[in-house]
Amino acid sequence: MQIQPMSATLEFLLLHNEAGEWIAVIEASQGTRHEFKHKAEWKAFVMSGVLPPGLAFPHDFGFRPSTRGDDGDALDVLVRADEALPPGTVVTRRIVGLMKAEQQDKGGRPERNDRVIAVAQPSHRYGEGKELQDVAARAVSP
């Protein structure tokens, strides 16, 4: 996975904040069917899709700013948070795992598109989770 600079409109967002904490930008809120994408030339988030009825994003989903993965998009981040975060929210996070994933490109060919799994900071529910199994255990208990 290569990391390359993203569009000029998001270059002001660093990989981490002043305290050294990693950041993510939310594109789809947990519990919603709507997905938004950052459109650099408009300097805005636009609705890019709607999940079919009965489906919803189980977690907040976003990207790591100022990066670009092998698929040409910013690196994807799945964020566990206490409550849904609105699209466009910049959130500090702690990485707890990586999910290998594959999707079809526009030509229908499979391509790798991994997701970083992270915990929003601060968080009452996931605050102490350091590894994926810690976060999974907290997901089913209050």
Protein Blocks (a to p, Z undefined) as FASTA:
>chain_A
ZZddddfklmmpcfbdfkopacdddfbdghiabdcdddfklopacdfbdcdehiacfbdc
dddehiacfkopacddddddfbdcdehiacddddfbdcddddddfkopacdddddddddd
ddfklmmpmbfklmmmmmmpZZ
